Amino acid sequence: MNLIKLHQDMKDPNKPCLFCTVKADDFMDENEFAYAVLDSYPISKYHCLIISKRHVKDYFELTEKEVIECNELIKKIKNKIEKN
C-alpha cells in the first residue's frame, strides 16, 4: 500500500492519527494548509474530506488563513468533480 504522509505538528507522536497517512489512491489534491481525500465510507460518489495538515481538535481551532485555504481547496475539488 502506497501511503502519503501529510499531517504536521503532531502533538503526541506515540498516539496514532487517522489522518497522518493517506492511501495514495484516495488522495485528491492539497495546498499548503490542507488536503483532500476520498472518504473511506462514502455516502455519495465523490464524497471527500478536506483535512487540515496541522493537528487541531476541531474546525474552530483553525486559523483564519487555514479556513480560507480549506475553502479554496473545497472549490478546487468541486471543479474537479464537476469535470468528471
N, C-alpha and C positions, 0 to 999 in steps of 0.2 A: 504494500500500500504506500503510495507516494503522499507524503504529508507536507503541508506548508506551515511553518511557524510564523505567527502573526502578532500575538499579544506582546505587549511591552510592560515594563514596570511591575512585574509580578511581585506582590507583597509577601507572599509565602510560597517560595519555590518548591516546598515539600508537599503542598496541597495541590492536587491535580485540578486543572481548569478545563472545563468542557470546550472552551473556545480557543485554547492556546495552540492547538494544532487542528488543521482542517484538511480533509481529503482533497487532493488536487482536483479530482473530478467534480467536487462540489463548489470549488472556488469560482466566483464570477468576475469580481473586479475589486479594486481598492483605491484609496487615496492616502494621504499622509496620516489621517486620523482614524480611519475606519475601513472595514472590508465587507464585502457582500458574499454570502454563500447560499447555496440551495439548502432549504430546510430538510433535515433527515426524515421528518414526518410531515410531508407537505399536505395542506388541505386544499390546494389548487395546483395547477400545472406548473407555474413558475414561482411558487411560494419560496421566498428567500428571506434571509436575515441580514440586517445591517448591524455590524458589531463594532464597537469601539476597540481600537487597538490598545488603549490604556485600560487597565483593570479599574473598574468602578463598581460600586454597589448597585447602582441603578441609573436610569436615564438622567435623573435630576442631579447627579454628581458630574455630569459632563460640563465642560467649559462652554462658553458661548461659541467659540471657534469650532469646537468639536461638534456641537449641534448643527452649525451651519454646514460643516463638511459632511456630516451624515446625511443631511437633507440634499446636498448636491449629489451625493452618491445614489440616493434614492431616485432622483430624477434621471441620472445616467442609466441606472438599471432599468427603470421604466422604459426609456427609449430603446434599450437593447431588446427588451421583451416585446415591445410593440413591433419591432422589425421582424420578429420570428413568426 
